[in-house]
Amino acid sequence: MSIPLAPRPLGDTGILVTPVCIGTSPLASMARLYGYEVEEERAIAAVEAVFDSPIRFLDTSNGYGEHGESEKRIGAAIRRRGGLPEGFVLATKVDPDPETGDFSGARVRASVEESLERLGLDHLELLYLHDPERITFEEGMAPDGPVTALDALRESGLVDHIGVAGGPVHLLRRYLDTDVFEVVLSHNRYTLMDRSAEDLFQDAAERGVGVVNAAPYGGGILVKGPEAQPKYAYGERDGLIAERARAMREACEARGVPLAAAALQFSARASFVDSTVVGISSAGRVGQTLALLAVDVPDDLWDELAALTPPRELWLD
């Protein structure tokens, strides 16, 4: 079955989001990470294409690109449209100082000020603590640390809702257990190749915490194929990962289903995932993403793909 695009609640936040959220790190032209440049006008056009689509959720970060290039380009698109479209949800993230690595409460406040200026907004609907694995949990929770600052920003009304976005599942769980965060985002850890975030996501959903799953393609291996992108989550992995990706592609092709469609819908169809973040690098990717959501995936294919999932010892933490 295909995935309907009707908005749904993001946990208990009161925010309504579409099942797909567009990620904008590629629009920051980070060639070192992605292997290609994205010129400014192409990036702005991509954001405008999102505004013109049924997708109503955009994800960015203070640290995407040099000097916040992703936020700057999104801000340019917002200005062209005379403001953020009505009902559109824009989430950004606080990041450490790019030169000193400082991730204190003071840095969080500075990060938010930078983001608001770049985006041309006067407040943020959703703000994440980004990649807290860069500091210790104790530093994150210190009285003068980032979590205290985020909570104060929410209390002040400058930020409506706060979340935590990162990789390691065990660390995200520690932050959720503080009962401070309303949304959790993890990447590359709930895909056809890796289920390490499944228990975390299910537990979060049961507690009314919004669940956002990012990188359903595992960094490209599940959309470009293991020949073009042999890495999973941007790192070298066991050869079995590529072998299973090829087997999954063959199973999908036998039913006339693109592997990318199965990879995206695997996340989007999960009852405990409120929205799935898909990064784009051009305006054309928006329509392609919508087309993948519309593909009819036979029910029996899911069982076959589940049997091809790599063993737990190859999953990320």
C-alpha positions in Angstrom: 0.0 0.0 0.0 1.1 3.6 -0.6 1.5 6.2 2.2 -1.1 9.0 2.6 0.3 12.5 3.1 -2.3 13.6 5.6 -0.7 15.5 8.6 -0.5 13.6 11.9 0.3 14.6 15.5 4.0 14.9 16.5 3.6 13.1 19.8 1.8 15.3 22.3 3.3 18.5 21.1 0.2 19.7 19.4 2.2 20.1 16.2 0.8 18.5 13.0 3.4 17.1 10.6 3.4 15.3 7.3 4.8 11.7 7.3 7.8 13.0 5.3 10.0 15.8 6.4 12.6 17.3 4.1 16.2 17.4 5.4 18.4 20.2 4.2 21.9 19.3 5.1 22.7 18.6 1.4 21.5 22.1 0.5 24.4 23.6 2.6 26.8 22.4 -0.1 28.9 20.1 2.2 31.0 18.5 -0.5 33.3 16.9 2.1 30.3 14.8 3.4 28.3 14.3 0.2 30.8 14.5 -2.5 29.2 17.3 -4.5 28.5 21.1 -4.4 25.1 22.7 -4.4 24.9 26.3 -5.6 22.9 28.8 -3.7 20.1 29.3 -6.3 19.6 25.6 -6.7 19.2 25.2 -2.9 16.7 28.1 -2.7 14.7 26.6 -5.6 14.6 23.3 -3.7 13.2 24.9 -0.6 10.6 26.7 -2.7 9.6 23.4 -4.3 9.0 22.0 -0.8 6.8 25.0 0.0 4.8 24.3 -3.2 4.4 20.6 -2.4 2.1 18.8 0.0 5.0 18.3 2.4 4.7 20.7 5.4 7.8 19.9 7.5 11.4 21.0 7.0 14.5 20.1 9.0 17.8 22.1 9.3 20.5 23.0 11.8 22.7 25.8 12.9 25.7 23.7 11.9 24.8 22.6 8.4 27.4 24.2 6.2 30.0 26.8 6.8 28.5 29.8 8.7 25.0 28.3 8.7 24.7 28.1 4.9 21.6 25.8 5.1 19.7 28.2 7.3 20.8 31.2 5.2 19.4 29.6 2.0 16.1 28.6 3.7 15.8 32.1 5.0 16.3 33.4 1.4 13.4 31.2 0.3 11.2 32.3 3.2 11.8 36.0 2.3 10.9 35.3 -1.4 7.6 33.9 -0.2 6.9 36.8 2.2 7.2 34.6 5.2 6.9 30.9 6.2 3.9 29.3 4.5 0.9 28.9 6.8 0.8 25.6 8.6 4.4 24.8 7.7 6.7 23.4 10.4 10.3 24.4 10.4 12.7 22.7 12.8 16.3 23.6 13.5 19.0 22.6 15.9 21.5 24.1 18.3 25.1 23.3 17.6 28.5 23.9 19.3 30.6 26.9 18.4 32.3 25.8 15.2 35.7 27.1 16.2 36.0 26.4 19.9 33.6 23.5 20.3 31.8 25.3 23.2 28.4 23.7 23.8 27.4 25.6 27.0 24.2 27.2 27.8 25.6 30.5 26.5 26.4 28.9 23.2 22.9 27.5 22.9 21.5 31.0 23.3 24.0 32.3 20.7 23.1 29.5 18.3 19.4 30.3 18.5 20.1 34.0 17.9 22.1 33.1 14.8 19.4 30.8 13.5 16.6 33.3 14.0 18.7 36.0 12.1 19.5 33.6 9.2 16.0 32.3 8.9 14.3 35.7 9.3 12.0 34.4 12.1 11.1 35.8 15.5 10.6 32.4 17.2 11.1 28.7 16.6 8.3 26.1 16.7 10.7 23.1 17.2 14.3 23.2 18.3 16.6 20.3 18.9 19.7 19.7 20.9 21.9 18.4 18.1 24.3 15.5 18.4 24.8 15.6 22.1 27.3 12.7 21.8 29.9 15.5 21.2 29.8 16.2 25.0 29.3 14.1 28.1 25.8 13.6 29.4 26.9 15.3 32.6 28.0 18.4 30.6 24.7 18.3 28.8 22.7 18.4 32.0 24.9 20.8 33.9 23.2 23.9 35.5 24.9 26.1 32.9 24.7 23.5 30.2 22.7 23.2 26.9 19.6 21.4 28.3 19.0 24.0 31.0 19.3 26.7 28.4 16.9 25.0 26.0 14.3 24.6 28.7 14.6 28.3 29.6 14.1 29.2 26.0 10.9 27.2 25.9 9.7 28.8 29.1 10.4 32.2 27.6 8.2 31.5 24.6 11.1 32.1 22.1 10.9 28.3 21.4 7.6 26.4 21.4 8.9 22.8 21.7 12.3 21.2 22.3 13.7 17.8 21.1 16.9 15.9 21.1 18.5 14.7 17.8 21.5 12.5 17.5 22.8 9.0 16.8 23.6 6.7 19.7 20.4 5.1 21.0 21.6 4.6 24.6 22.5 8.3 24.9 19.2 9.5 23.4 17.4 7.3 25.9 19.2 9.0 28.8 18.1 12.4 27.6 14.5 11.2 27.1 14.5 9.8 30.6 15.0 13.4 31.9 11.4 14.2 30.8 12.6 17.5 29.4 12.3 16.7 25.7 9.1 16.4 23.7 10.6 15.0 20.4 13.4 12.5 19.6 15.2 12.2 16.3 17.7 9.5 15.4 19.3 8.7 12.1 20.3 5.5 10.2 19.1 3.4 13.1 15.6 2.5 11.9 16.0 1.3 8.3 15.8 -1.9 6.3 19.4 -2.5 7.3 19.3 -1.5 11.0 16.6 -1.7 13.7 18.7 -0.4 16.7 16.3 2.5 17.4 13.1 0.5 17.3 12.7 0.0 21.0 13.6 3.6 21.7 11.1 4.9 19.2 8.3 2.6 20.5 8.9 3.6 24.1 9.0 7.3 23.1 5.7 7.0 21.2 4.0 5.3 24.2 5.1 8.2 26.4 3.7 10.8 24.0 7.1 11.9 22.7 7.2 12.8 19.1 9.3 10.4 16.9 11.2 11.6 13.9 13.3 9.0 12.0 16.1 10.4 9.7 18.2 8.9 6.9 15.9 6.0 5.8 18.3 5.3 2.9 21.2 4.7 5.2 23.3 7.4 3.6 22.5 6.4 0.1 23.1 2.6 -0.1 19.3 2.0 -0.2 18.6 4.5 -3.0 21.8 4.5 -5.1 22.6 0.9 -4.6 25.7 -0.7 -3.0 27.8 -0.4 -6.1 27.4 3.4 -6.2 27.4 3.8 -2.4 28.9 0.9 -0.6 29.1 2.7 2.8 26.3 2.6 5.3 25.7 5.8 7.4 28.8 7.4 5.8 31.2 4.8 7.2 32.8 1.5 6.1 30.8 -1.5 7.2 30.9 -5.3 7.1 30.6 -6.6 3.5 27.4 -8.4 4.5 25.7 -5.0 4.5 26.2 -4.5 0.8 25.3 -8.1 0.1 22.0 -7.8 1.9 21.3 -4.5 0.1 21.8 -6.2 -3.2 19.5 -9.1 -2.1 16.8 -6.6 -1.0 17.1 -4.8 -4.3 16.5 -8.0 -6.2 13.5 -8.9 -4.1 12.0 -5.4 -4.8 12.7 -5.6 -8.5 11.0 -9.0 -8.7 7.8 -7.2 -7.7 8.4 -4.0 -9.7 9.1 -1.9 -6.6 12.1 0.4 -6.4 14.3 -0.3 -3.4 14.2 3.3 -2.4 10.4 3.2 -2.2 10.6 0.2 0.2 13.3 1.9 2.2 11.2 5.1 2.6 7.9 3.4 3.3 9.5 1.0 5.8 9.9 4.1 8.0 6.8 6.0 7.0 4.5 3.0 7.6 5.8 2.4 11.2 3.0 3.2 13.7 5.5 4.8 16.1 7.2 7.1 13.6 5.5 10.4 13.2 7.7 11.7 10.4 10.7 10.5 8.3 13.5 12.9 7.3 14.6 12.6 3.7 17.5 14.9 2.5 17.3 16.5 -0.9 19.8 18.3 -3.1 17.5 19.8 -5.8 13.9 20.8 -6.5 13.4 17.6 -8.5 14.0 15.4 -5.5 10.7 16.6 -3.9 8.6 15.1 -6.7 10.7 12.0 -6.7 10.2 11.6 -2.9 6.4 11.9 -3.3 6.4 9.4 -6.1 8.2 6.9 -3.9 5.6 7.3 -1.2 2.9 6.6 -3.8 4.4 3.2 -4.9 2.2 0.2 -4.0 4.4 -2.1 -1.9 2.9 -5.7 -1.6 2.5 -6.9 1.9 4.4 -10.1 1.4 7.5 -8.1 0.3 7.9 -6.7 3.8 8.3 -10.3 5.2 11.0 -11.0 2.7 12.8 -7.8 3.4 12.6 -8.5 7.1 14.3 -11.9 6.6 17.2 -10.1 4.8 17.9 -7.6 7.6 21.5 -7.9 8.7 22.1 -9.5 12.1 22.0 -7.3 15.2 25.7 -7.3 15.8 26.1 -5.3 12.6 23.7 -2.6 13.7 24.8 0.8 14.9 24.6 1.5 18.6 
